[in-house]
Amino acid sequence: MSGHIATIILAAGLGKRMKSGLAKVLHPVAGMPMILYPVRIAEDISSERIVMVIGHQADRVQKALSGRNVEIVHQAEQRGTADAVRLAMESLKGYRGRVVVLCGDVPLMTSKTVSELISAHQKCSASVTVLTTEVEDPTGYGRIVRQADGSILKIVEDKDASDDIKGIREVNTGTYVFNSPFLSEAIREIRAENVQKEFYLTDSIEIGLKKGVKVSTYKTREREEVIGVNSRGELAMVDGMMRRRINNHHMVNGVSLINPGSIYIDAGVTIARDVTIYPGTTIQGDTTIGKSSVIYPNSRIADSQIGEDVTVKDACVIEESRIGNGSQVGPFAHLRPGTILGKNVRVGNYVEIKKAVMGEGSKANHLTYLGDAEVGSGVNIGAGTITCNYDGWKKHKTIIGDGVFVGSDTQLVAPVKIGDGAIIAAGSTVTKDVPPGALAISRVEQRNMEGWAEKRKKRKAEEE
């Protein structure tokens, strides 16, 4: 957008109807705190300054904004939208330009619609422009009352509206563009003369008309964008809408979603083209998936980096992990935080890995636990292998060199180091380092006692 823009985001309310110990704007929508959606809009429209008015749980809201260039203003007592804007304008004292006002609880609003609002404001040289839309059920919204010539006369809040005005379906979305000099004047003149005894920003419309400045509206057809979140039901509805939007975005960009209504992808996820994702999959947080990978049904992937041509088979859990190109995971595998798989690694049925690295081409195909371990390249981990990393007080590390073969049902009692090319015989409990190229075997010598089973049966019969 051309010209100077500052954005004020109103996010001070608790949200009583949410019936929650968490401030309303911190509730997640598609995995991201609601408050970050208007922040992204403010960034997208090239706001020079972003001022957020917060109140309830201020510390937690500020934590959610960590890393974002947002100025914080505290509204200790929630006395209405105009009071919140007044506090923000004190922070913007001396600023000259356009001021966009956004609501912190309207996450479906898009940068495109706000940009169109700003363009309409510029085009008609207005001092204030309000974004409106028509809805089927206007209950709870401020109504747009127009004059005979179609221009706006005022905005009447739902609780202050007469029956005639309540029949109006065009509503205020709570999104505005102001010229800063007019906004600074108007908020000083707003009075709390209403049922709620609050200072309404909507009163700036009538003040503008009395002053003879240009007051305009921009009506959007994107009705779903203006839905505010005030209850758990509305949160669920908005979350579903956002997830459909996200899924459609990925499909447009070349991702195949098999039955997209059953696939849950968070707002922060990045997916390359030609990825295929099957039903029941949940992809959360800061996750990236490389091109041509396949995610089979009922897996959950969170805050992980999945390389190219990776296959995640059915019912896997992958958390804070990195998977190299060409690797295969699952089915029924659990990669816990700190797992790093190199290229072409195989991790199979009922394998759990935690804070461990597996080098290129290594395999752990069945029933294995690898924790606090470094596994080299070309290693085979047999079924039932366990790295015994915890002694009851501390975690210890297991280091397995390149080309090692670990037989089935082996326990590696850390701290222990297995040298390159070593072989661990099946059924061994390894408590000492194994030199490179050595065979390690640790098990009781087998004895076959002829006729023992029959003798046991007779003894049991006699006892009975």
C-alpha positions as CSV (number, residue, x, y, z in Angstrom):
1,M,0.0,0.0,0.0
2,S,1.2,3.5,-0.8
3,G,1.4,6.3,1.9
4,H,1.8,6.1,5.6
5,I,-0.2,3.5,7.5
6,A,-0.4,2.7,11.2
7,T,-2.6,-0.1,12.5
8,I,-4.3,-0.3,15.9
9,I,-5.5,-3.7,17.1
10,L,-8.1,-4.0,19.8
11,A,-7.4,-7.0,22.0
12,A,-8.1,-6.1,25.6
13,G,-11.2,-8.1,26.4
14,L,-11.4,-11.3,28.4
15,G,-14.3,-12.9,26.5
16,K,-16.8,-13.8,29.3
17,R,-18.9,-16.0,27.0
18,M,-15.9,-18.2,26.2
19,K,-16.1,-19.4,29.9
20,S,-12.4,-19.8,29.9
21,G,-9.4,-19.1,32.1
22,L,-7.6,-18.0,28.9
23,A,-8.0,-14.6,27.4
24,K,-10.2,-14.8,24.3
25,V,-7.5,-13.6,21.8
26,L,-5.1,-16.3,22.9
27,H,-7.4,-19.2,21.9
28,P,-6.0,-20.9,18.8
29,V,-7.5,-20.8,15.4
30,A,-5.9,-23.4,13.1
31,G,-3.1,-23.8,15.7
32,M,-2.2,-20.1,15.9
33,P,-3.3,-17.7,18.6
34,M,-6.2,-15.7,17.3
35,I,-4.3,-12.4,18.0
36,L,-1.7,-13.2,15.4
37,Y,-4.1,-13.0,12.5
38,P,-4.7,-9.2,12.6
39,V,-0.9,-8.8,13.3
40,R,-0.2,-10.6,10.0
41,I,-2.7,-8.3,8.2
42,A,-1.0,-5.2,9.7
43,E,2.4,-6.6,8.4
44,D,0.9,-7.4,5.0
45,I,-0.4,-3.9,4.4
46,S,3.0,-2.5,5.3
47,S,2.1,-0.8,8.5
48,E,4.8,1.5,9.7
49,R,3.7,1.0,13.3
50,I,1.5,-1.6,14.9
51,V,-0.1,-0.7,18.2
52,M,-2.0,-3.3,20.2
53,V,-4.3,-2.5,23.0
54,I,-4.3,-5.3,25.6
55,G,-5.8,-5.8,29.0
56,H,-6.6,-9.2,30.4
57,Q,-3.6,-11.5,30.8
58,A,-1.3,-8.9,29.3
59,D,1.8,-10.9,30.1
60,R,0.5,-14.0,28.2
61,V,-0.6,-11.9,25.3
62,Q,2.8,-10.2,25.0
63,K,4.5,-13.6,25.1
64,A,2.3,-14.7,22.2
65,L,3.6,-11.6,20.3
66,S,7.2,-12.5,20.9
67,G,9.4,-11.6,17.9
68,R,6.8,-9.4,16.3
69,N,7.3,-5.6,15.9
70,V,4.2,-4.6,17.9
71,E,3.9,-1.7,20.4
72,I,1.8,-2.6,23.5
73,V,-0.7,-0.3,25.2
74,H,-2.4,-1.4,28.4
75,Q,-6.2,-0.7,28.9
76,A,-6.5,-1.4,32.6
77,E,-10.3,-0.9,32.6
78,Q,-12.3,-2.0,29.5
79,R,-14.4,1.1,28.8
80,G,-15.2,0.6,25.2
81,T,-13.6,0.7,21.7
82,A,-13.1,4.5,21.6
83,D,-11.3,4.5,24.9
84,A,-9.0,1.7,23.6
85,V,-8.3,3.7,20.5
86,R,-7.7,6.9,22.6
87,L,-5.0,5.0,24.5
88,A,-3.4,3.8,21.2
89,M,-3.5,7.3,19.7
90,E,-1.5,8.6,22.7
91,S,1.2,6.2,21.7
92,L,0.8,7.5,18.1
93,K,0.9,11.1,19.2
94,G,2.2,13.3,16.3
95,Y,1.6,10.5,13.7
96,R,0.2,11.8,10.4
97,G,-1.2,9.3,8.0
98,R,-3.9,6.7,7.8
99,V,-4.9,4.6,10.8
100,V,-6.4,1.2,10.3
101,V,-8.4,-0.2,13.2
102,L,-8.7,-4.0,13.5
103,C,-10.4,-6.3,16.0
104,G,-8.3,-8.9,17.7
105,D,-11.1,-11.5,17.7
106,V,-11.9,-11.5,14.0
107,P,-9.3,-14.0,12.6
108,L,-11.0,-14.6,9.2
109,M,-10.4,-11.1,8.0
110,T,-7.9,-11.0,5.1
111,S,-5.3,-8.6,3.9
112,K,-7.0,-8.4,0.6
113,T,-10.2,-7.0,2.1
114,V,-8.4,-4.5,4.3
115,S,-6.3,-3.3,1.3
116,E,-9.6,-2.8,-0.7
117,L,-11.0,-0.8,2.3
118,I,-7.9,1.4,2.3
119,S,-8.1,2.0,-1.5
120,A,-11.8,2.9,-1.2
121,H,-10.9,5.4,1.6
122,Q,-8.2,7.0,-0.6
123,K,-10.4,7.1,-3.7
124,C,-13.2,9.1,-2.1
125,S,-10.8,11.3,0.0
126,A,-12.7,10.3,3.2
127,S,-11.7,11.2,6.8
128,V,-13.2,7.9,8.0
129,T,-14.3,4.8,6.1
130,V,-16.0,1.8,7.8
131,L,-16.0,-1.7,6.4
132,T,-19.6,-3.1,6.3
133,T,-21.3,-6.2,5.1
134,E,-24.8,-7.8,5.0
135,V,-25.5,-10.8,7.1
136,E,-28.5,-13.1,7.4
137,D,-28.7,-12.7,11.2
138,P,-27.4,-9.3,12.3
139,T,-27.9,-10.0,16.0
140,G,-25.1,-8.6,18.1
141,Y,-23.7,-6.4,15.4
142,G,-23.9,-2.6,15.1
143,R,-26.4,-1.6,12.4
144,I,-25.5,0.7,9.5
145,V,-28.2,3.4,9.3
146,R,-28.2,5.2,6.0
147,Q,-29.7,8.5,4.8
148,A,-32.2,8.8,1.9
149,D,-29.4,9.3,-0.6
150,G,-27.7,6.1,0.6
151,S,-24.9,7.7,2.5
152,I,-24.2,6.6,6.0
153,L,-26.0,8.4,8.8
154,K,-24.8,6.5,11.9
155,I,-24.0,3.2,13.4
156,V,-26.3,1.9,16.2
157,E,-25.1,-0.8,18.5
158,D,-27.4,-3.8,18.9
159,K,-28.2,-3.1,22.5
160,D,-29.2,0.5,21.7
161,A,-31.2,-0.3,18.6
162,S,-34.9,0.1,18.2
163,D,-36.9,-2.8,16.6
164,D,-36.9,-1.0,13.3
165,I,-33.1,-0.6,13.3
166,K,-32.7,-4.2,14.5
167,G,-34.3,-5.2,11.2
168,I,-31.3,-3.7,9.2
169,R,-29.0,-6.4,7.8
170,E,-26.1,-4.3,6.9
171,V,-23.7,-4.3,9.8
172,N,-20.5,-2.8,11.1
173,T,-17.5,-5.2,10.9
174,G,-15.4,-3.2,13.5
175,T,-12.8,-2.5,10.9
176,Y,-12.0,1.1,9.9
177,V,-9.6,3.5,8.2
178,F,-9.2,7.0,9.6
179,N,-7.1,10.0,8.7
180,S,-5.1,10.5,11.9
181,P,-6.0,14.2,12.5
182,F,-9.7,13.5,12.4
183,L,-9.4,10.4,14.6
184,S,-7.4,12.4,17.2
185,E,-10.2,15.0,17.3
186,A,-13.1,12.6,17.2
187,I,-12.1,10.4,20.1
188,R,-11.9,13.4,22.4
189,E,-15.5,14.2,21.7
190,I,-17.0,10.7,22.1
191,R,-19.2,10.4,25.2
192,A,-20.5,7.3,27.0
193,E,-24.2,8.1,26.4
194,N,-25.5,4.6,25.7
195,V,-27.0,1.5,27.5
196,Q,-23.5,0.1,28.1
197,K,-22.1,3.3,29.4
198,E,-19.1,2.7,27.2
199,F,-17.2,4.9,24.7
200,Y,-18.1,3.6,21.3
201,L,-15.8,4.2,18.3
202,T,-18.9,4.0,16.1
203,D,-19.9,7.4,17.4
204,S,-17.0,8.8,15.3
205,I,-19.3,8.5,12.2
206,E,-21.9,11.0,13.6
207,I,-19.1,13.3,14.8
208,G,-17.6,13.3,11.3
209,L,-20.9,14.2,9.7
210,K,-21.4,17.1,12.2
211,K,-17.9,18.4,11.4
212,G,-18.7,18.2,7.6
213,V,-15.9,15.9,6.7
214,K,-16.2,13.0,4.3
215,V,-17.6,9.8,5.9
216,S,-17.8,6.7,3.7
217,T,-18.4,3.0,3.8
218,Y,-17.0,0.1,1.9
219,K,-19.2,-3.0,1.7
220,T,-17.6,-6.4,1.3
221,R,-19.3,-9.5,0.0
222,E,-16.9,-11.7,2.0
223,R,-19.3,-12.2,4.9
224,E,-17.4,-15.0,6.6
225,E,-14.4,-12.7,7.1
226,V,-16.3,-10.5,9.6
227,I,-17.3,-13.3,12.0
228,G,-16.2,-12.4,15.5
229,V,-15.4,-15.0,18.1
230,N,-17.3,-14.7,21.3
231,S,-18.1,-18.3,22.3
232,R,-16.7,-21.8,22.0
233,G,-19.3,-22.5,19.3
234,E,-18.1,-19.5,17.2
235,L,-14.5,-20.5,17.9
236,A,-15.2,-24.0,16.5
237,M,-17.0,-22.5,13.5
238,V,-14.2,-20.1,12.7
239,D,-11.6,-22.8,13.1
240,G,-13.3,-25.0,10.6
241,M,-13.6,-22.1,8.1
242,M,-9.9,-21.3,8.5
243,R,-8.9,-24.9,8.1
244,R,-10.9,-25.1,4.9
245,R,-9.2,-22.0,3.6
246,I,-5.8,-23.4,4.5
247,N,-6.5,-26.7,2.8
248,N,-7.7,-25.0,-0.3
249,H,-4.6,-22.8,-0.4
250,H,-2.4,-26.0,-0.3
251,M,-4.4,-27.7,-3.0
252,V,-4.2,-24.6,-5.3
253,N,-0.4,-24.8,-4.8
254,G,-0.2,-28.4,-5.9
255,V,-0.8,-30.5,-2.8
256,S,-3.1,-33.5,-3.0
257,L,-5.4,-33.9,0.0
258,I,-7.4,-37.1,0.0
259,N,-10.7,-36.2,1.6
260,P,-9.6,-32.7,2.8
261,G,-12.4,-32.3,5.3
262,S,-10.6,-35.0,7.5
263,I,-7.2,-33.4,7.3
264,Y,-6.1,-30.7,9.8
265,I,-3.3,-28.4,8.8
266,D,-2.2,-25.5,11.0
267,A,-1.7,-22.0,9.8
268,G,2.1,-22.1,10.2
269,V,2.7,-25.2,8.0
270,T,4.6,-25.1,4.7
271,I,4.0,-27.9,2.2
272,A,5.8,-28.2,-1.2
273,R,4.0,-29.3,-4.3
274,D,3.2,-32.9,-5.3
275,V,2.9,-33.9,-1.6
276,T,0.0,-36.3,-1.0
277,I,-1.7,-36.4,2.4
278,Y,-4.3,-39.0,3.4
279,P,-7.3,-38.8,5.7
280,G,-7.0,-38.4,9.4
281,T,-3.7,-36.6,9.3
282,T,-3.0,-33.6,11.6
283,I,0.0,-31.3,10.8
284,Q,0.8,-28.8,13.5
285,G,2.9,-25.8,14.3
286,D,6.1,-24.9,12.4
287,T,6.2,-27.9,10.1
288,T,7.6,-28.1,6.6
289,I,7.1,-31.0,4.2
290,G,9.3,-31.3,1.1
291,K,8.1,-32.1,-2.4
292,S,6.8,-35.5,-3.5
293,S,6.4,-36.8,0.1
294,V,3.5,-39.0,1.1
295,I,1.8,-38.9,4.5
296,Y,-0.5,-41.9,5.0
297,P,-3.6,-41.9,7.2
298,N,-3.9,-41.0,10.9
299,S,-0.5,-39.5,11.6
300,R,0.3,-36.4,13.6
301,I,3.3,-34.3,12.7
302,A,4.2,-31.3,14.9
303,D,7.0,-28.7,14.6
304,S,9.0,-31.0,12.3
305,Q,10.9,-30.7,9.0
306,I,10.1,-33.5,6.6
307,G,12.4,-33.7,3.6
308,E,11.6,-34.6,0.0
309,D,10.4,-38.0,-1.2
310,V,9.7,-39.0,2.4
311,T,7.1,-41.6,3.2
312,V,5.3,-41.5,6.6
313,K,3.2,-44.6,6.9
314,D,0.0,-45.0,8.9
315,A,-0.5,-43.9,12.5
316,C,2.8,-42.2,13.3
317,V,3.5,-39.5,15.8
318,I,6.4,-37.1,14.8
319,E,7.3,-34.2,17.1
320,E,10.1,-31.7,16.8
321,S,12.1,-33.9,14.5
322,R,13.9,-33.7,11.2
323,I,13.6,-36.4,8.5
324,G,16.0,-36.5,5.6
325,N,15.2,-37.0,1.9
326,G,14.0,-40.4,0.8
327,S,13.4,-41.7,4.3
328,Q,10.6,-43.9,5.4
329,V,8.8,-43.9,8.8
330,G,6.2,-46.2,10.2
331,P,3.7,-47.5,10.5
332,F,3.1,-47.0,14.2
333,A,6.4,-45.2,14.8
334,H,6.9,-42.4,17.4
335,L,9.6,-39.8,16.7
336,R,10.0,-37.7,19.9
337,P,11.7,-34.3,20.1
338,G,15.3,-34.2,19.1
339,T,15.1,-37.0,16.5
340,I,17.2,-36.4,13.4
341,L,17.1,-39.0,10.5
342,G,19.5,-38.7,7.7
343,K,18.8,-39.5,4.0
344,N,17.2,-42.9,3.1
345,V,16.7,-44.0,6.7
346,R,14.1,-46.7,7.6
347,V,12.2,-46.5,10.8
348,G,9.5,-49.1,11.0
349,N,6.7,-50.7,13.1
350,Y,6.6,-49.7,16.8
351,V,9.9,-48.0,16.8
352,E,10.4,-45.1,19.3
353,I,13.2,-42.6,18.9
354,K,14.0,-39.7,21.3
355,K,16.9,-37.2,21.0
356,A,18.8,-39.5,18.6
357,V,20.5,-39.1,15.3
358,M,20.4,-41.9,12.6
359,G,22.9,-41.6,9.7
360,E,22.2,-42.1,6.0
361,G,20.9,-45.5,5.1
362,S,20.5,-46.8,8.6
363,K,17.5,-49.0,9.6
364,A,15.5,-49.8,12.7
365,N,12.6,-51.7,11.3
366,H,10.8,-53.2,14.3
367,L,10.0,-52.9,18.0
368,T,13.0,-50.7,19.0
369,Y,13.8,-47.9,21.4
370,L,16.6,-45.5,20.6
371,G,17.1,-42.7,23.1
372,D,20.0,-40.3,23.6
373,A,21.9,-42.0,20.8
374,E,24.1,-41.3,17.8
375,V,23.8,-43.9,15.1
376,G,26.1,-43.8,12.1
377,S,25.4,-44.5,8.5
378,G,24.5,-48.0,7.1
379,V,23.6,-49.4,10.5
380,N,21.1,-52.2,11.0
381,I,19.2,-52.2,14.3
382,G,17.6,-55.5,14.9
383,A,14.1,-56.0,16.3
384,G,13.7,-55.5,20.1
385,T,16.8,-53.4,20.5
386,I,16.8,-51.0,23.5
387,T,19.3,-48.3,24.3
388,C,19.2,-48.3,28.1
389,N,19.8,-44.5,28.5
390,Y,18.5,-43.8,32.0
391,D,20.0,-45.0,35.2
392,G,17.4,-43.5,37.5
393,W,19.2,-40.2,38.0
394,K,20.8,-39.2,34.7
395,K,20.5,-39.8,30.9
396,H,23.5,-41.4,29.2
397,K,24.5,-41.6,25.5
398,T,25.0,-44.5,23.2
399,I,27.2,-44.1,20.2
400,I,27.0,-46.6,17.3
401,G,29.6,-46.3,14.5
402,D,29.1,-46.7,10.7
403,G,28.2,-50.1,9.3
404,V,27.3,-51.7,12.6
405,F,25.0,-54.7,12.8
406,V,23.0,-54.9,16.0
407,G,21.2,-58.3,16.4
408,S,17.7,-58.6,17.7
409,D,16.8,-58.4,21.3
410,T,19.9,-56.5,22.3
411,Q,20.2,-54.1,25.2
412,L,22.9,-51.4,24.9
413,V,23.5,-50.1,28.4
414,A,24.7,-46.5,28.2
415,P,27.2,-44.9,28.3
416,V,28.6,-47.2,25.6
417,K,30.3,-46.9,22.3
418,I,30.1,-49.4,19.4
419,G,32.9,-49.1,16.9
420,D,32.6,-49.0,13.1
421,G,31.7,-52.3,11.5
422,A,31.1,-54.1,14.8
423,I,28.6,-56.9,15.1
424,I,26.4,-57.4,18.2
425,A,25.1,-60.9,18.5
426,A,21.3,-61.3,19.0
427,G,20.2,-61.5,22.6
428,S,23.2,-59.6,24.0
429,T,23.4,-57.1,26.8
430,V,26.2,-54.8,26.0
431,T,27.7,-52.9,29.0
432,K,31.2,-52.2,27.6
433,D,32.6,-50.5,24.6
434,V,32.9,-52.7,21.5
435,P,36.0,-52.1,19.3
436,P,35.6,-51.5,15.5
437,G,35.1,-54.7,13.6
438,A,34.6,-56.9,16.7
439,L,31.9,-59.4,17.5
440,A,30.2,-58.7,20.9
441,I,28.3,-61.5,22.4
442,S,26.9,-61.5,25.9
443,R,24.5,-64.3,26.8
444,V,24.3,-67.5,28.9
445,E,25.6,-70.6,27.2
446,Q,22.7,-72.8,26.0
447,R,22.1,-76.2,27.6
448,N,19.6,-78.8,26.3
449,M,18.4,-81.1,29.1
450,E,17.0,-84.2,27.5
451,G,13.6,-85.5,28.8
452,W,13.2,-82.6,31.3
453,A,9.7,-81.6,30.1
454,E,8.3,-85.1,30.6
455,K,9.8,-85.3,34.0
456,R,8.3,-82.0,34.9
457,K,4.8,-83.2,33.9
458,K,5.1,-86.4,36.0
459,R,6.2,-84.4,39.0
460,K,3.2,-82.0,38.7
461,A,0.8,-85.0,38.4
462,E,2.2,-86.5,41.6
463,E,1.8,-83.3,43.5
464,E,-1.9,-83.2,42.5
